[in-house]
Amino acid sequence: MSFKKLLSCFSLLFVSNLVMAQKADQPDFRKPVEIKGMKLVWNDEFNQPGPPNPASWRHEKGFVRNNEHQWYQPENAYCKGGLLVIEGRKTKIPNPLYKAGSEDWRTKREFIEYTSSSIQTRGMHKWKFGRFEVRARIDTTMGAWPAIWTLGVEKEWPHNGEIDIMEFYRVKGVPTILANVAWGTEKRYSAKWDEAKIPFSKFAAKDKNWVNKFHIWRMEWDEKSIKLFLDDELLNEALLSESLNPDGTSPFTQPHYLLLNLALGGNNGGDPAAGRYPVKYEVDYVRVYQRL
């Protein structure tokens, strides 16, 4: 091979590697990949600027769960540059639910100090089994609690079943990525958990620029098991035969709907006052495949 051709090959390889490196922190505008033996049954690429598609997503509003600090509102979720951006903001506005002397965490707060968004496909799209892929970039600042999860359409929580494809928060002060499955127990509103808690330092040690890149969270869910992956690494596997409610039924043999949200503080998020604002949770796409 001539020196000129050899130089050309090295240049091409360099450019190719550079493009790959650049793509890791950029939206992916390529068409969804075809997977042998499966069909793409639903996806959202978030390429249309403006609010999330109202034909696919509905918003949660107000103080919702887990003693979280944020007030959920539609204004904090928008599509821009091929991404869904869920933004956590610091503010101070009157709480319309406030009741002096109340002991309820939703109504005892005189002010709303943080806002964010939570969107879900409930009542619009639901799936029983399949391969779910979400490419996202998460903010790991103190207090941030981003999540990708599903809930069953029948029965109250947790007997309807919960699948946490991704959660990030601090466990005893340690930044942690979680992949969980939960179902019901004899006690109302008390779940049985199959949890995987991986210290974030494990991922940061492999790539010091991890937080600036997009990553792919994936669920493989069929009649036998739920497998949860991060960038093709298996984080957790739950067998449906062992994930049963007290009456012997599995909440994972019914359709589930999808939720994307950014919580701040609360039971698990840590102290949001120590975080950097705005907090940005960016989702490049959501894709659901099922067997042919």
N, C-alpha and C positions, 0 to 999 in steps of 0.2 A: 504494500500500500504506500502510495506517495505521501510525502510530508504534508502536502496541501490537503489531500483527502483525510489524513489522520487528524490534522488540525480542525478540519470541518466536522469530523465525528465528535471530537472533544467539545467543540463549540456547541454542537447540537445537544450533546448530553448535558452540558452546563445549563443551557437555556431550558431544557426539559426539566431538570432538577429545580431550577429557579421558579419555573411556572408552577410545579407541584408545591413548592414551599409557599408561594403566594396564594395558592388556592386554599390552603389550610385555614387562612384567616379571612377568606372572602366567601360571599354567597356562591352556591353552585347552581348555575343556570342551565345545566344539562338536563335532558329529558330523563325521567325516572328509568332506572335500569330494568330490563326484562329478567325475570327469574324463572328458570326452567320449572315447569310443573305448577306455576302459580300465576295468578292474574292480579293486576293492580285494580282493586275495587273502589278505592277512594284515596284522594291525595289533596293537599293544599300546598302550593309552592309559594304563596304569599307574594306574588309578583305584581299584584294590582295595588297601587298606592291608596292609602286611606284606611278606614277601619277594617278589622277582620270581616270576612264575608258573612253577612247576617243570615245567609241561607245555610251556613255550616256551623256557626258559633253563636252561642248566647253568653251573656255576661252574668257573673255573680255580682251582687251589689251589697255594700255596707260591711259591717263587721260580721264575719261568717263563722269561723271555727278556731279552735286551738288557742284562744286568748291572744291571737295575733294583733300586732299593732296597727296594721294597715287597714284603711278603708278601701274596699274594692269599688272601682268606678270604671266605666267604659273608656274615659278619656286617656287612660294610661296604657292602652293597647292600640298600636297602629302599625300599618305595613309601609315600609319605606326601603327602597334599594334592594328589593327581593327578599326582605326579611320581615318577620313579625317581631316587633319590639314591644316587650312588656317592661314598663318603666316604673321603678319605685322612686317616689319623690318625698321630700321632707316639706312639711307645711304646718300651718296652724290655723285651723278653721273650726267654727263651732260644730259640735256633734249634734245633729238634729234629733238623735235618740236620747240625749242626756236627760237624766232624772236625778235631781239632788237626793243624796242619801241612798241611792240604789246600790245593791251588792252585785248586780249582774255586770259582767265585764263589758258587755256591749253598751250599757246605758249609764254606767257610773263615770265614764270618761267625759269630761266637759268639752274637750277639744279633740279633733282629729289631727294627729301629728304626722301621719304618713299616709300616702295613697299608693295604690298599685292596681293591677288587674288580674282577673281570673276568668278564663274563657273555657267553654265546654261544648261538646256536641250533643248533649242530652236533648232528647226529643227530636233530633234531626238525623243523626247518624249513630249507628250501633253495630257491633260486630261480635260474632261468636267464633273464636279461634282465628288464627292468622299470624302473619309476620308484620309487625309494626316497626317502622323506622322513623326516627326523629333526629335530624341534624341540628345541633344547637350549640350556642356558646353561652356559658353561664358566668355570672359575676359572683366572685367568692368573697366579697367584702363582708365585714362583720354585720350580722343581722340578716343577711340574705338567705332566703329559703326557696329557691326555684324548684319546680317539680314538673314531671310528666307522669300522669297516672290515669288509671281507669277505675270505674265503678260499675257494678252490675245494675241492671235496670229494675230488678225486682227485689223486694224486701228492704228493710231499713239497715243502715250501717251498724255493725260490720257484716251482718248476715248476707248482704248483697255481694260481698267480696270486694276487696281493694287490691289493685296491682300498682305498685310504685315502680315504674320503669326507670325513673331517675328521681332522686332527691339529693339535695346538698344542704347540709347545715352543720352546726357544731355539736358534737357529742362529748359532753364533759369538757367543753372548751376546745376540742380538737376538730379542725375542719375535716368533714367526712362526706364521702359519696355513698349513697345507700341504694339498694335494690331490694324491694320488700314485697311480700304477699301477706294479706290478712284476711281472716274469716271470723265467724261468730263463735261466741262461747255461751255458757248458761247465763252469764250476767249481761244485762242489757247495756249496750254501748261500750262493751269491753271486748277487745279483739284478741285473737290468737295470732301471733306474728311469726313469720318465717323471714328473718332479716339477714341481710348481708351489709356489714358496715366496714368500708374500706377507707382508712385514713387517706386524705387527699395527698399527703406527702409521698405516697407510693407513686402516684401519677406525675407529680411535680419532679420527682427524682429522675424519671425517665425523660422528661421534657420540661426544661425550665420555662419554656414559653407556652405551656399547656393552656393557661387561662386566656390567652389571646387567640386561641384557635377554636374552630368548630369541631365537634365530636359527634359520633353517631351512637345514639342509644337505640337498642333493638330488643324487641320481645318476640320470641318464638313460642306460640301458644297453640297447643293441640289437645286432643282428647286425653292425653296421658300426663302432660307436664307443661309448666311455664318456665321458660328459660330467659334470663335477662342478661344482656350483653352491653359492654361499653367498648367501642372500637374493636369489635370482634373478640373481646376477652369476656368469657363467661364469669359473671359476678355471682349469680344465684340461680338455683333450680329448685322448683317446688313441684312435687307430685300431686296431681289432682286427687288421687286415692287417699292421700294423707292430709288434704286441706279441706276438711269437712265441718259443716255446722253440727251442732249437737243432735239435730234430727237425722243426721246421716247424709244430708244433701250437700252437693258441691256448689258453691256460688260461682264456680268457674266453668260451668257447663251451660251458662246463660249468656245472652249478649251483654256487652259492656259498652259504655261510652267513654270518651276521652276528655281529659282535662289538662290544660296548661296554665300554670299560675306562678306568680312570684309573691310569696309571703315575706313579711318582715317581722322579725322578733317572734313573740308568742312562746308556746311551750318548748320549741326546739330551735328557733332561729338565732338565739343569742341577742345581745343588746344592740338594737338598730341605731342607737344614739352614737355609737362608735364607728358607724359605717361611712362610706363615701357616697355622695349623692350627686346626680341621680344614679340609681342602681339599674343596670340594663341586662335583661335576659332576652337573648336574640335567638329566634327559631328560623332556620333556613327553609325547612320543609317537614311535612308529616305525610307518610305514605303507609297505606295498609294493603297488604297482599293476602290473598287466600288461595287455597288449593283449587285447581281446575276440576 
